[in-house]
């Protein structure tokens, strides 16, 4: 089945959105994965130039049948970024394709406010829901902390983590909708069952490597070192 599974990690400003100074600065990853046999694929966090991401998938012989949003921030789903830049995202993608946008239920209102998409465009999920693409399923894990409805995506031995967890560090907890206590519970409880051999694929290239096994991340990530919530909050609550 591994040859059948299609997976691409795409770096903004390099693999797509080339020449976009905001994409180059933000070093966002978008992802595409799916089933080569059925030709179906899902996009994850298609921001900056969503048309280019669709073109890349179609150039590989697959068609985009849905989008997964890890969280509502503009560098992941489009909208106004830092009150300075208008980033293209899911709203522009929906002008080209009529596909569902899969979000955690707690993130739906935030996504709509940030992007301007209507409620009918979103499919709301609970933690543990699965979304199928061809013969493969992706499990949606609700991981609040960075935002109320952040989600990580577990598929074929990979964890796509958005801004919940990086190879070193975790998402900020001082932004609208952030909650440091929820982030601590996410890191220590909600992601605890993810196996050490699962490979972490984050939402940004904030480390020398673009991915790493969870066992390595658990040994080296400073956000996973504190032994108690009090220690963690003292170090990371901002």
PyMOL commands that set and color helices and strands:
alter all, ss='L'
color gray80, all
select helices_A, chain A and resi 21-26+50-59+74-77+90-96+105-115+119-121+180-190+214-220+222-224+229-236
alter helices_A, ss='H'
color red, helices_A
select strands_A, chain A and resi 5-11+29-35+40-44+63-68+79-81+85-87+100-104+122-125+130-133+136-142+151-155+158-160+199-201+211-213
alter strands_A, ss='S'
color yellow, strands_A
deselect
rebuild
show_as cartoon
